[in-house]
């Protein structure tokens, strides 16, 4: 992959049972769904370019393993999938069946992150990368949605009302918890580097690290704006809750001064080798998240 992936190119990173995989957006933007088996778990890794939504699901449902495809439809500009067993239509954003035999049912989410190839390689030097040898002829590495992520522009194909609390194309890091949905605007997170938060009794930390290019800006993805990468984790290990801060270009916890990477791994210091519990999250455009989660709480600062 070093021959065709630049360090700053975005990948969807996933690890299950010490099996680490990365799915470059330069490939998955053109296909939107990858059915895979990771750590013996059947997964569907999905990306909706119109919403900037990278979401991973468990493909198992009610004793069956489904294979998913793109339905060629959008709802609120978001990808609509279908399973090839029952042909139920599923909403990518929510993982919910919307038309068909399994309408109303929900798929299980699996934590994944959108990070740079360099960050993935540093964390998982033996990790596997989705190959370009897909059997299809596509312009991998070129962005078919040039300039789409420009703040102030209108979302393509979206006809619903825009929640005016943020700009439609503002990037937000989103978390859905029991009783509350929370959006952390990238404009706040990128400046802070780290956000320590508590929601419905759960102590959270949100990381941001520069070095990952947008998949939806320039024609060549590797030349696009640096929007950085994010991670969301519980900030409690065992019976100890940590407070995190940015120290130069590093993220450290105040209690032990251990250094942590964007994947929540302790990479240097007293806690080296520890892993923060992952929280299912995604980086979306605000208009799309608000269309499905209109009661979302917007984080406004510590």
N, C-alpha and C positions, 0 to 999 in steps of 0.2 A: 504493500500500500504506500510505502514511502515514495514509490516511483510516480504516483498519480494523485496523492492527497497532500495538500499543503498543511502546515502546522495549524493554521488558523481556521481551517474549514470545519464547519459544524457537523457533528455526528450525534446520533441518538445512542446513548450508552446504556447498557443493560448488563446486570450480573445476577445470575441465579446459580446457587450451589457451586460457587467458585468458577463457573463458566461465564467469562466476560466477552461480550460482543459489542461491536460498534457498527452502526448503519449510517453511512454518509448521506447527508441530505442531497448531495449532488446526484445520487442515484435515486433515493426514495422519493424525491420531489416529483419525479417522472412516473412513479408507479403507485405511490401513496400507501401501499400495504405490503408488508413482508410477513409471510407465514413461516415460522421457524420453530426449532426445538432447542431450547436453551436450558442446560442443566437438567435435562429430561422433562422439562415443562414445555408444553406446546403454547406458543405465544403468537400474538399478532401485533407487530410493531407498525404503527400507523402515523402518517403525517399529512395534515391538511394545509397546503400552502396558503390558501385564502384566509386562514385563521392563525397561521403559524403554530399549529397545535400538534405536538408530538406526544402521542399517548400509546401506552402498551397495555394489552389485555391478555388474560389467560384464555386460551381457545377452548378450554373444557367447559361444557355446560351439561348438567343433568346426565352425566355418564357418557357423553359423546364428545369427540374432538372435532371441532368445526374448522373448516378452511374458509377464509374470508376473501372477498373480492370487492372492487369498487363498483358501486351501482350506477355510476355516471350521473348521480343526482347530488344536489346540495340542499340543505335546509338551514336557513340563517347563514348562508355561505359555507356551512360546515359539511365535510365529507359524510355521505351516507354509504354505509357498507352493506353487504349482504353475505349470509353464510350459504355455502353451496350444498348444504344438507337439507335445510327447510326453506331456503330462499327468503327467509325473514329479512327485512331491512332493519339495519341497526344504525343509530346515531353515534358517530365517533365521539362527539363531545361528552356525551353522557354514558355511553356504553349500553344504552337502553334500546330494546326492540321497539320499533315504531309502527311497522306494518307487517302483518303475516302471523304465522302460527305462534311465534314467541313474542308478540307485541306485549310490552309491559314488563318483560323479563330484563335482567341486567347482567352484563358480563363483569367479571372481577378485574379490577385495575391492578397493574404491576408497576412498582416504582421504576422510573427510568429518567434520564437526564439528557438535555441537549448541551453538549460541551464541545471543546475543540479536539481535533485529532491529536494534537500534542498532549493535552491533558489526559486523554484516554490512554495514549501510549505510555505516558509516565506512570500512570496508576496500574496499568495492566500490560506490561511489556510482552506477555504471551497471549494477549487477547486476540480474538478473531475479527476480521473486517469483512463486511459484505462485499463480494466480488462484483466487478463491473461486467463479468461474463454472465449476463442475465438471459441471453438468448434473444434480446431485443436490440435494435439499433436506435439509440437515443444520444442526444448531445450532452452526455454526462459532464458536469462541471459548469455548464451554462445555465443561467437562471431564466426560465421562460416568463417570469413575472417582474421584469426590470422596473425598479422604482416603486414597486407596489407598497413597500413599507414606509413610504414618506409620510411624516407627520403632517396632517392637514389635508391629505388626500382622502378620497371617498373609497370605502371598501367595495371591491368588485362584486357585482351580482347581489349585493345585500339591499333589500327593500324594506326592512323593518325600521322602527324608530331607533335613533341613536341615544344612548344614555349620556347626557351631556356633562356628567361629573368629570369625565376625562375625555381627551381627544379620541376619536374613533380608533386611530391607528397607534395609540399609546400601547407600548408593551407592558404587560403586567404578569407577575408571577402569582399563580393562583393555587389556593388550597381549599378543598371542601372537607369540612369536619362536621360531626354531628351538631346540628342546630345552627351552624354558621358557615358561610362561604366568605373567604378573605382574598383580596387582591392587593398585592404589593407593587405599586408602580415602579417600573425600572428606573425612572428619573430620580426617585428617592433612593432606591436600593444601590444604584451605581455610585451615587455620591457617598453613601454611608459605607458601602462595602459589606457591612454585616448588619442585620436587623435581629435583635433579640425580642421575642414577643411571647405572649401567653394568650391562648384562645381556648375558651371552654375548658379551662383547667389543664390544658396541654402546653408545656413549655416548648417553644419552637425557636429555631434559628434559621434565617435565610441568608445564604451566601451569594456574593457576586464576585466574579473574577474576570478581568479583561482578557482579550486574546482570542475571542471567537467571532468570526465574521457573520454578518447577516446572510441568510440564504435567499433573500428576497429584495436585494438592493441593486447591486451592479450586475451587468450581464455575466461577468465571470465571478463566481462566488468567492474565490480566494482574494479578489480585489475589493470586496464590499466593505462597508462600514463595520468597525469593531463594536458589536453590541454586547459582547461578553457572554458569560455562562452563569447559570444559577443552580443552586441546590437548596433543598429544604429538608430539615432534619428535626427530630426531637433532640433537645439539648440536655437530656438526662441519660446517664449510663449507670445502671445499678441504682444506688441510692444517692448519687451525686448529680446535681444540676449545675451546668456550666454557663458562664457568661462569656460571649465571644467578642472580639474586637479586631479591627484591622491594624496591623503593625507593619507599616511600609507596604510591601507587596505581598505580605503574608497574612494569614488569618490565624489567630492564636486564641486560646482560652485564658481568661484572667487568672483562674485558680491554679493552673499548673504550667502555664506558658508553653504548652504543647502546640505545635504547628499542625494545621489541618488543611487538606486539599478540598477542591470543589466537589468531590464525591463524598465528603464527610469522613475521610480516612485520616487518622493521626499518622503523620509522616515523620515527625521529629519531636523529641522531647519525652517526658516521663510516661506519656500514654501511647507512645508509638506502637502501631499495630491495632489499636482500637478502631471501631467503626460506629459512628453515630447512627441511630435507627433512622432509616429513610422514611420520608413522608411523601405520599403520592402528590405530585405537583405538575404543573406545566407552565410554559411561557406562551401566553396568548396575546392577540390583539384585543384591546378592551371591548370594542364593539361586539365581537363574537362571544366573549365570555358573558357580557352583560345581557345579551339576548337570551341566553339560557339560564343565567343566574342573576335575575334583576335585583334581588335583595342583597347582593354582595356588599360586605363592609370593605371600604377602601382604607387601607393603612395610610395615615397622614403624617407619621413621624413619631419618634420616641419622645 
